[in-house]
Amino acid sequence: MDARLAPGIEVSALIRRAEALGGFGMVLHKGDPDRGTILLVVTERGVHAALLERRLLQDWTYRWTVVGAPDGDSRGAAQDVARARINDPDCWVLELDIPSSERFIAETTSTS
């Protein structure tokens, strides 16, 4: 099983990564610092680009996966986030506004 960073630490690292790319990050919902899922609401100049979730796969590895509403559907993304918070009150919700969000999403969800 892959070792995994505690969500509180990973959230801090993701915010720093967004800032290094010329964007910014903000915690929308603070979950349990040691457990719970992380949802990334990825935007570019305030326009919804994707909703990513760190998931445990069948081979016991963690991977970022695009979930929920399609590009540009901020209302659908908000509904997806609300459902996730109901299902997992320990989840973290992080919004990252990043230039070149498409590239960030591709790099984050890459399997290599």
C-alpha positions as CSV (number, residue, x, y, z in Angstrom):
1,M,0.0,0.0,0.0
2,D,1.3,3.5,-0.9
3,A,2.2,5.8,1.9
4,R,0.0,8.8,1.9
5,L,0.5,12.3,3.2
6,A,-2.0,13.4,5.8
7,P,-4.6,15.6,4.1
8,G,-3.7,18.7,6.2
9,I,-0.1,18.5,4.9
10,E,-1.1,17.7,1.3
11,V,-3.5,20.7,1.2
12,S,-0.7,23.0,2.3
13,A,1.5,21.5,-0.5
14,L,-1.2,22.0,-3.1
15,I,-1.7,25.6,-2.2
16,R,2.1,26.2,-2.5
17,R,2.1,24.4,-5.8
18,A,-0.7,26.7,-7.1
19,E,1.2,29.8,-5.9
20,A,4.4,28.6,-7.6
21,L,2.4,28.4,-10.8
22,G,1.2,32.0,-10.5
23,G,-2.2,31.2,-9.0
24,F,-3.6,30.9,-5.5
25,G,-5.4,28.4,-3.4
26,M,-8.0,28.6,-0.7
27,V,-9.5,26.1,1.8
28,L,-13.3,26.1,1.3
29,H,-13.9,23.4,3.9
30,K,-11.4,22.2,6.5
31,G,-11.6,18.5,7.2
32,D,-9.9,16.2,9.6
33,P,-6.1,16.9,9.4
34,D,-5.3,13.2,9.5
35,R,-8.0,11.5,7.4
36,G,-10.7,12.2,4.9
37,T,-10.8,12.8,1.2
38,I,-9.5,15.9,-0.6
39,L,-11.6,17.6,-3.3
40,L,-9.9,20.1,-5.6
41,V,-12.1,22.7,-7.3
42,V,-9.8,23.8,-10.1
43,T,-10.6,27.1,-11.8
44,E,-8.8,29.4,-14.2
45,R,-9.6,33.1,-13.7
46,G,-12.7,32.1,-11.7
47,V,-14.1,29.8,-14.4
48,H,-14.7,26.2,-13.3
49,A,-12.2,23.8,-15.0
50,A,-12.6,20.5,-13.1
51,L,-13.3,18.8,-9.9
52,L,-10.6,16.4,-8.8
53,E,-10.7,13.8,-6.0
54,R,-7.9,11.8,-4.5
55,R,-9.2,8.2,-4.6
56,L,-7.9,4.9,-3.3
57,L,-7.8,2.4,-6.2
58,Q,-8.2,-1.4,-6.2
59,D,-4.5,-1.9,-6.2
60,W,-4.2,0.2,-3.0
61,T,-2.6,3.2,-4.6
62,Y,-4.0,6.7,-4.5
63,R,-4.7,8.7,-7.6
64,W,-6.2,12.0,-8.5
65,T,-9.3,11.5,-10.6
66,V,-11.6,14.0,-12.4
67,V,-15.1,13.7,-11.0
68,G,-18.4,15.5,-11.2
69,A,-19.4,18.5,-13.3
70,P,-17.8,19.2,-16.7
71,D,-15.8,22.3,-17.6
72,G,-17.6,25.6,-17.1
73,D,-20.4,24.1,-14.9
74,S,-19.7,25.9,-11.6
75,R,-23.3,25.3,-10.4
76,G,-22.9,21.5,-11.0
77,A,-19.5,21.6,-9.3
78,A,-21.0,23.3,-6.2
79,Q,-23.7,20.6,-6.0
80,D,-21.0,17.9,-6.3
81,V,-19.0,19.5,-3.5
82,A,-22.1,19.8,-1.3
83,R,-22.9,16.0,-1.8
84,A,-19.3,15.1,-1.0
85,R,-19.4,17.1,2.3
86,I,-22.6,15.3,3.3
87,N,-21.1,11.9,2.5
88,D,-17.8,12.6,4.2
89,P,-17.8,15.4,6.8
90,D,-14.1,14.9,7.2
91,C,-13.4,15.8,3.6
92,W,-11.3,18.8,2.6
93,V,-12.4,21.1,-0.1
94,L,-9.7,23.2,-1.7
95,E,-10.2,25.7,-4.6
96,L,-7.1,26.3,-6.8
97,D,-7.3,29.1,-9.3
98,I,-4.4,28.4,-11.6
99,P,-3.2,29.8,-15.0
100,S,-3.1,26.9,-17.5
101,S,-5.5,24.8,-15.5
102,E,-5.7,22.2,-18.2
103,R,-2.0,21.5,-17.9
104,F,-2.2,21.3,-14.1
105,I,-5.1,18.8,-14.4
106,A,-3.2,16.7,-16.9
107,E,-0.1,16.6,-14.7
108,T,-2.0,15.9,-11.5
109,T,-4.1,13.0,-13.0
110,S,-1.2,11.5,-15.0
111,T,-0.4,7.9,-14.2
112,S,3.4,8.2,-14.8
